[in-house]
């Protein structure tokens, strides 16, 4: 299990706290678990509601609403989808207690 998957599994609801346009159809997203990911949506703009987003000027005009990104035509993506699709650019460091809980090495009291 990767660190980012571990962090998403420990939070009941994943939410987008901040979003920034990068280029083309890429966004940088800040999630409520501290992870920051770059998401390329170029291959996700299929279906009638997403056709307007193929215009890059329209694509740039998103807001954060209901804990995810949304465009003025009502198009949006589930934050969980964006989290899974994104590539992490920052992940918070795990605490020592998290590492101890995941350490598969059995404790040997005779050492």
C-alpha positions in Angstrom: 0.0 0.0 0.0 1.5 3.4 -1.0 1.6 6.2 1.5 -1.0 8.2 -0.4 -3.4 5.2 -0.5 -2.8 4.7 3.2 -3.6 8.4 3.9 -6.8 8.3 1.9 -8.0 5.1 3.6 -7.6 6.8 7.0 -9.9 9.7 6.1 -13.6 9.2 5.8 -14.2 11.8 3.1 -11.5 13.1 0.7 -12.0 16.8 -0.1 -10.3 19.4 -2.3 -9.2 22.4 -0.3 -7.4 24.4 -3.0 -7.0 24.1 -6.8 -4.7 25.8 -9.3 -4.6 25.7 -13.1 -1.2 24.5 -14.4 -1.4 24.2 -18.2 -3.3 22.4 -21.0 -5.9 20.3 -19.0 -3.8 19.9 -15.8 -4.6 21.1 -12.3 -2.7 21.1 -9.1 -5.0 20.0 -6.2 -4.6 20.3 -2.5 -6.5 17.6 -0.5 -7.7 17.7 3.1 -5.2 15.0 4.1 -2.3 17.2 3.2 -1.4 15.5 -0.1 -0.9 17.8 -3.2 -1.4 16.1 -6.6 -1.2 17.2 -10.2 -4.1 15.8 -12.3 -4.2 15.6 -16.1 -7.8 15.5 -17.2 -7.2 15.5 -20.9 -8.4 12.0 -21.3 -11.4 12.5 -18.9 -13.3 15.2 -20.9 -15.7 12.8 -22.6 -19.5 13.0 -22.5 -21.9 15.9 -23.2 -21.3 17.7 -19.9 -17.5 17.8 -20.4 -17.5 19.0 -24.1 -17.3 22.7 -23.0 -14.3 21.9 -20.9 -12.3 21.0 -24.1 -12.1 24.8 -24.6 -9.0 25.6 -22.5 -10.3 29.1 -21.6 -13.5 27.5 -20.3 -11.5 24.7 -18.5 -9.5 27.4 -16.6 -12.7 28.8 -15.1 -13.4 26.4 -12.3 -14.4 26.9 -8.7 -14.3 24.7 -5.6 -17.8 23.7 -4.6 -19.1 20.9 -2.5 -15.5 19.9 -1.7 -14.5 19.3 -5.4 -13.8 21.3 -8.5 -16.8 22.4 -10.6 -17.3 24.4 -13.8 -20.0 26.9 -14.5 -21.9 24.4 -16.6 -22.2 22.1 -13.6 -19.5 19.6 -14.7 -17.5 18.2 -11.9 -15.4 15.2 -10.9 -15.6 13.2 -7.7 -12.7 14.2 -5.4 -11.9 10.4 -5.0 -11.5 10.1 -8.8 -9.2 13.1 -8.9 -7.2 11.7 -6.0 -6.7 8.4 -7.7 -5.9 9.9 -11.1 -3.4 12.5 -9.7 0.3 12.2 -9.4 1.6 13.2 -5.9 3.9 16.3 -5.8 3.8 16.5 -2.0 2.8 14.0 0.7 3.1 14.8 4.4 5.6 12.8 6.3 4.1 10.0 8.4 4.7 10.0 12.2 6.9 7.5 13.9 3.8 5.8 15.4 2.4 5.2 11.9 5.6 3.5 10.8 5.7 1.4 14.0 2.1 0.2 13.3 3.0 -0.8 9.8 6.4 -2.4 10.5 6.1 -6.1 9.6 9.2 -7.0 11.6 8.2 -8.9 14.8 9.4 -7.6 18.1 12.1 -9.8 19.7 12.5 -9.1 23.4 15.8 -11.1 23.5 17.7 -8.6 21.4 
